[in-house]
């Protein structure tokens, strides 16, 4: 058990991140008496204060002084500090770890020399890094920067497959965003959503899959991995110079094997069914914990089909399904004004599938979800009006749907809840 602290005395999360921590590489339980302070900052307390009076609010208030510990129910999305810190970076991963996330994510893309690196999309370097400010690398982009004019927005498209692994590792990461009105590459760097910040766009460190594994394995406490094999977009047709999707899938697992990581610590993810079945067939210990990411119900015409295939997925060997939050929620109740489990949630639970969802803290203030046409709360937007409802929604997914874990862009929110209710996460 890690030494806890009175989190009300914390002055700022990022100040905590600067504190040096002891490092070990042992498995649970630690063999050394390392102390590691989980730091939440003010956000969970703000959300609780914003709730209407209820037994849930009282329960969450009763947990304000802990004790708190690392929990795998809290999964660091793109690292876990992504609400404020550039994604897929050392800094975001360390922030998610500091906020108690027991599983930390790396989205896996490949470079021109087939190196595996952490990036949410193969083709997002123009909005998530400073590649356009590096003339020698910008020249290699699939679509070079074109300034905005009277009739067109500024454009660019830079992919990990445009550059080598060494070139990728030389980049600085920044908060995802771009200025469509830009007339220069410098101006194009801005334009993040209003509820995020560019304060930490100070050359955040990008990661390769190797360096991500080494970082997470070195963190105090017992941390698990969830690498997502990114499906190449149409701009990167497969096979890529002879590199097949199957080999790409194998290479991700083989990287963990080469580092001596126990498969019980890894939850490989993919939106592509062929990846899941390859892992089940060729790497059964790893496939048993594979997470099938489901977005096939995004088109309302396909939602019923996505629900109906859930039993067949379980029968085919899939154990964990991972839909977005909106798939699991519906509006119901006697007056049609209550958030309830959706048909998808009910069917997944009935099929015996474990459910992990994404992504908490990905949206802006909940007062704006309807006006902003927010994706994650789209199925319940008419009855979502204030930030305190976040914990009401998380509680419904945890206790009524039986969620096994939640991805979050600001891990403290989910870690606080999981600690308050003793939730341990997948595999427990």
C-alpha positions in Angstrom: 0.0 0.0 0.0 1.4 3.4 -1.0 1.5 6.2 1.6 -1.5 8.5 1.1 -1.8 12.2 1.7 -4.5 14.7 2.5 -5.2 15.8 -1.1 -7.0 18.9 0.1 -3.5 20.3 0.9 -2.4 19.9 -2.7 -1.9 23.3 -4.2 -1.5 22.3 -7.8 -1.2 19.0 -9.7 1.6 20.1 -11.9 3.7 21.2 -9.0 3.4 17.7 -7.8 4.6 16.4 -11.1 7.9 18.2 -10.6 8.7 16.2 -7.4 11.3 13.5 -8.0 10.0 10.0 -7.4 11.8 6.8 -6.6 11.9 4.2 -9.4 11.7 0.4 -9.3 10.9 -2.2 -11.9 9.4 -4.9 -9.6 6.0 -6.4 -10.0 3.2 -6.3 -7.4 3.8 -6.1 -4.5 6.8 -3.8 -4.5 10.0 -5.2 -2.9 11.0 -1.7 -1.7 9.1 0.6 0.6 8.7 3.3 -2.1 6.4 6.2 -1.3 4.3 7.6 -4.1 1.8 10.3 -3.6 -1.3 10.3 -5.7 -2.2 13.8 -6.6 -5.7 14.9 -7.7 -5.7 18.7 -7.8 -9.0 20.5 -7.5 -11.0 19.0 -10.4 -12.7 16.0 -8.6 -13.7 18.4 -5.8 -15.1 20.9 -8.2 -17.2 18.3 -9.9 -18.5 17.0 -6.5 -19.4 20.6 -5.4 -21.3 21.0 -8.7 -23.5 18.0 -8.1 -27.1 18.3 -6.8 -27.6 16.9 -3.3 -27.9 13.1 -3.4 -26.6 10.0 -1.6 -23.9 9.7 -4.4 -22.7 13.3 -3.6 -22.5 12.5 0.1 -20.6 9.3 -0.6 -18.1 11.1 -2.8 -17.7 13.8 -0.2 -16.9 11.2 2.4 -13.9 10.0 0.4 -12.3 13.4 0.1 -9.3 12.6 2.4 -8.7 9.1 1.0 -6.9 6.8 1.5 -6.1 6.7 -2.3 -4.2 4.3 -4.3 -3.3 3.4 -7.9 -6.2 1.6 -9.6 -6.4 -0.1 -13.0 -10.1 1.0 -13.3 -8.6 4.4 -14.2 -7.0 4.2 -17.7 -4.9 7.1 -18.9 -6.2 8.0 -22.3 -3.4 9.0 -24.6 -1.4 9.2 -21.4 -4.0 10.5 -18.9 -3.1 14.2 -18.7 -4.4 15.0 -22.2 -7.0 17.6 -21.0 -4.1 20.0 -20.4 -0.9 18.4 -21.6 0.1 17.3 -25.1 -1.0 13.7 -25.8 1.0 10.6 -26.3 4.0 12.1 -24.5 6.2 11.4 -21.5 4.6 14.4 -19.8 1.0 13.2 -20.3 1.9 9.7 -19.2 3.6 10.9 -16.1 0.6 13.1 -15.3 -1.8 10.2 -15.7 0.5 8.1 -13.5 0.6 10.8 -10.8 -3.2 10.9 -10.9 -3.3 7.2 -10.1 -4.1 5.6 -13.4 -3.2 2.0 -13.2 -3.3 1.4 -17.0 -1.6 3.9 -19.4 -2.1 4.1 -23.1 0.1 4.4 -26.2 -1.6 4.6 -29.6 0.8 2.7 -31.9 1.6 4.0 -35.4 4.5 3.1 -37.7 7.2 5.3 -39.4 8.7 5.1 -42.9 11.4 2.7 -41.7 8.7 0.6 -39.8 9.5 1.9 -36.3 6.6 1.8 -33.9 5.8 5.1 -32.2 3.1 6.6 -30.0 0.7 8.8 -31.9 -3.1 8.8 -32.0 -3.2 8.8 -35.7 -0.7 7.9 -38.4 -1.5 11.3 -40.0 -1.8 13.9 -37.2 1.7 15.2 -37.0 0.7 18.5 -38.5 -1.7 19.2 -35.6 0.1 17.5 -32.7 3.8 18.3 -33.3 6.0 21.0 -34.6 6.9 19.2 -37.8 5.8 22.1 -40.0 8.3 24.3 -38.2 11.1 21.9 -39.3 11.6 22.7 -43.0 13.6 19.5 -43.7 10.8 17.3 -42.3 7.9 19.5 -43.4 9.2 18.9 -47.0 8.5 15.2 -46.5 4.8 15.6 -45.5 2.1 13.9 -47.6 0.5 17.3 -48.1 2.8 20.3 -47.5 1.4 23.3 -45.7 -0.8 25.6 -47.9 -1.8 28.9 -46.4 -5.4 30.0 -46.1 -6.8 32.4 -48.7 -10.1 34.1 -49.4 -11.8 30.8 -50.5 -9.9 28.0 -48.7 -8.7 27.1 -45.2 -5.1 26.4 -44.5 -4.2 22.7 -45.1 -1.4 20.2 -44.3 -1.1 16.5 -43.8 1.9 14.9 -42.2 2.0 11.2 -41.3 4.4 9.1 -39.2 4.9 7.1 -42.3 6.4 10.2 -44.0 9.5 10.2 -41.8 11.9 7.8 -40.0 11.7 6.8 -36.4 14.7 8.9 -35.6 13.2 11.9 -37.3 9.9 11.3 -35.4 11.8 11.2 -32.1 13.3 14.6 -32.8 9.9 16.3 -32.9 8.3 18.3 -30.1 4.7 17.4 -29.3 2.1 20.1 -28.8 -1.6 20.3 -27.8 -3.7 18.9 -30.7 -5.2 21.8 -32.7 -4.7 24.1 -35.7 -5.6 27.5 -37.0 -7.6 27.1 -40.2 -7.0 30.8 -41.0 -3.2 30.6 -40.8 -1.1 32.1 -43.5 2.2 30.8 -42.0 3.2 27.5 -40.4 3.8 29.4 -37.2 0.2 30.6 -37.1 -1.0 27.1 -38.0 0.3 25.8 -34.6 -2.5 27.3 -32.6 -6.3 26.8 -32.4 -6.8 24.3 -29.6 -10.3 23.9 -28.1 -11.2 26.8 -25.8 -11.3 24.5 -22.7 -7.7 23.3 -23.1 -4.5 25.2 -23.0 -1.3 25.8 -24.9 0.5 26.5 -21.6 2.4 23.2 -21.8 3.4 23.4 -25.4 7.0 23.6 -24.5 8.4 20.7 -26.5 6.7 17.8 -24.8 8.6 14.5 -25.4 7.3 12.1 -28.0 7.6 8.4 -27.4 8.4 5.3 -29.3 6.7 2.1 -28.4 10.0 1.0 -26.8 10.4 4.1 -24.7 6.7 4.0 -23.6 7.2 0.4 -22.4 10.4 1.4 -20.5 8.7 4.4 -19.0 5.6 2.7 -17.8 7.6 -0.3 -16.5 9.8 2.1 -14.5 6.9 3.9 -12.7 6.4 3.4 -9.0 3.5 1.1 -8.3 2.2 -1.7 -10.5 1.2 -0.2 -13.9 -0.3 -2.0 -16.9 -0.2 -1.2 -20.6 -2.9 -0.7 -23.2 -1.4 -0.2 -26.7 -3.8 0.6 -29.5 -2.8 -0.5 -32.9 -3.9 2.4 -35.1 -5.7 1.5 -38.3 -3.9 3.3 -41.1 -6.0 5.9 -42.9 -6.7 5.9 -46.6 -3.7 8.2 -47.1 -1.4 5.3 -46.0 -2.7 2.3 -48.0 -1.7 -1.1 -46.8 0.4 -3.0 -47.5 2.8 -0.1 -47.0 5.9 -0.8 -49.1 5.2 -4.5 -48.5 4.4 -4.1 -44.8 1.1 -5.8 -44.1 -1.5 -5.2 -41.5 -0.8 -8.7 -40.1 2.9 -8.0 -39.6 2.1 -4.7 -38.1 -0.2 -6.5 -35.6 2.5 -9.0 -34.8 5.3 -6.4 -34.4 3.3 -4.6 -31.7 3.0 -7.7 -29.6 6.6 -8.8 -30.3 7.9 -5.5 -29.0 6.3 -6.3 -25.6 7.7 -9.8 -25.7 11.2 -8.4 -26.4 10.9 -6.3 -23.3 10.0 -9.3 -21.2 6.5 -7.9 -20.3 4.1 -10.5 -18.8 1.0 -10.6 -21.1 -1.2 -10.3 -18.0 -0.1 -6.7 -17.9 -1.1 -5.8 -21.4 -4.5 -5.0 -22.9 -3.9 -4.6 -26.7 -6.6 -2.7 -28.5 -7.8 -2.3 -32.1 -10.8 -1.1 -34.1 -9.9 -3.7 -36.8 -11.4 -7.2 -36.1 -8.6 -8.9 -38.0 -6.1 -7.6 -35.5 -8.1 -9.0 -32.6 -8.4 -12.4 -34.3 -4.7 -12.5 -35.2 -3.8 -12.0 -31.5 -6.4 -14.6 -30.4 -5.0 -17.2 -32.8 -1.2 -16.4 -32.8 -0.8 -14.9 -29.3 -3.6 -16.5 -27.3 -2.3 -15.2 -23.9 -2.3 -11.7 -25.3 -5.5 -12.1 -27.3 -7.4 -13.1 -24.2 -7.1 -9.5 -23.0 -7.5 -7.9 -26.4 -9.9 -4.9 -26.4 -12.2 -4.6 -29.4 -12.8 -0.9 -29.9 -16.3 -0.5 -31.4 -17.3 2.6 -33.4 -19.5 0.7 -35.9 -22.7 2.2 -34.4 -21.7 5.8 -35.2 -24.1 5.8 -38.1 -27.6 5.5 -36.5 -28.6 3.1 -39.3 -25.9 0.7 -38.1 -26.5 0.9 -34.3 -28.9 -1.9 -34.1 -26.6 -4.2 -36.1 -23.7 -3.3 -33.7 -25.9 -4.3 -30.8 -27.1 -7.5 -32.3 -23.5 -8.7 -33.1 -22.3 -8.5 -29.5 -23.2 -12.2 -28.6 -21.3 -13.4 -31.8 -18.2 -11.4 -30.8 -18.2 -13.1 -27.4 -18.7 -16.5 -29.1 -15.7 -15.8 -31.4 -13.4 -15.3 -28.4 -13.6 -11.6 -27.8 -13.7 -10.9 -24.1 -13.5 -7.1 -23.8 -15.6 -4.7 -25.8 -14.8 -1.0 -25.8 -17.5 1.4 -27.1 -17.6 5.2 -26.6 -19.6 6.6 -23.7 -22.6 7.6 -25.8 -23.2 3.9 -26.9 -23.8 2.9 -23.3 -26.3 5.7 -22.4 -29.9 6.5 -23.3 -32.7 8.8 -22.2 -35.5 7.0 -20.4 -37.5 6.7 -17.2 -41.2 7.4 -16.6 -40.9 11.0 -17.8 -38.2 10.4 -20.4 -35.8 12.7 -18.6 -33.5 10.2 -16.9 -30.1 8.7 -18.1 -30.4 4.9 -18.3 -28.3 2.1 -19.7 -28.7 1.7 -23.4 -29.7 -1.4 -25.4 -26.0 -1.7 -26.3 -25.0 -1.8 -22.6 -27.7 -4.3 -21.7 -26.8 -6.6 -24.7 -23.0 -6.4 -24.0 -23.6 -7.3 -20.3 -26.0 -10.1 -21.2 -23.5 -11.5 -23.7 -20.9 -11.8 -20.9 -18.5 -9.2 -22.4 -16.4 -7.0 -20.1 -16.9 -3.4 -21.0 -14.3 -0.6 -21.0 -15.4 2.8 -22.3 -13.9 6.0 -23.7 -13.3 8.8 -23.0 -14.1 10.8 -19.8 -12.8 14.4 -19.7 -12.6 14.5 -23.5 -15.4 17.1 -23.7 -15.7 20.7 -22.6 -18.2 22.0 -20.0 -21.3 19.9 -19.9 -23.4 23.0 -20.1 -22.4 23.1 -23.8 -22.8 19.5 -25.0 -26.0 20.1 -26.9 -24.9 23.4 -28.4 -21.5 22.0 -29.4 -23.0 18.7 -30.7 -20.5 16.9 -28.4 -19.9 13.3 -29.5 -19.4 11.6 -26.2 -22.8 12.8 -24.6 -24.7 12.8 -27.9 -27.1 10.1 -26.9 -28.2 11.9 -23.7 -27.5 15.6 -24.7 -31.1 16.7 -24.0 -30.8 15.9 -20.3 -27.1 16.9 -19.6 -26.8 20.4 -18.3 -24.0 20.8 -15.7 -20.6 19.4 -14.9 -21.6 17.6 -11.7 -23.6 15.1 -13.8 -20.2 13.6 -14.9 -20.1 11.7 -11.6 -23.7 10.7 -11.9 -23.0 9.3 -15.4 -19.8 7.5 -14.3 -21.7 6.0 -11.3 -24.4 4.7 -13.6 -21.8 3.1 -15.9 -19.9 1.6 -13.0 -22.7 0.2 -10.9 -25.6 -0.4 -13.3 -23.7 -1.4 -16.4 -20.7 -3.0 -14.6 -18.0 -1.1 -16.4 -14.5 -2.7 -15.9 -12.6 0.5 -16.6 -12.8 4.0 -18.0 -10.4 5.9 -20.2 -9.9 9.5 -19.1 -8.1 12.5 -20.5 -7.7 13.7 -16.9 -7.1 10.7 -14.8 -7.8 12.2 -11.3 -11.6 12.4 -12.0 -11.9 8.6 -12.6 -9.2 7.6 -10.0 -11.1 9.5 -7.3 -14.4 7.7 -8.1 -12.7 4.3 -8.4 -11.0 4.7 -5.0 -14.2 5.8 -3.3 -16.0 2.7 -4.5 -13.1 0.2 -4.3 -13.0 -0.5 -8.0 -9.9 -2.4 -9.1 -10.2 -2.6 -12.9 -10.0 -5.3 -15.6 -8.3 -8.5 -14.5 -9.4 -8.1 -10.9 
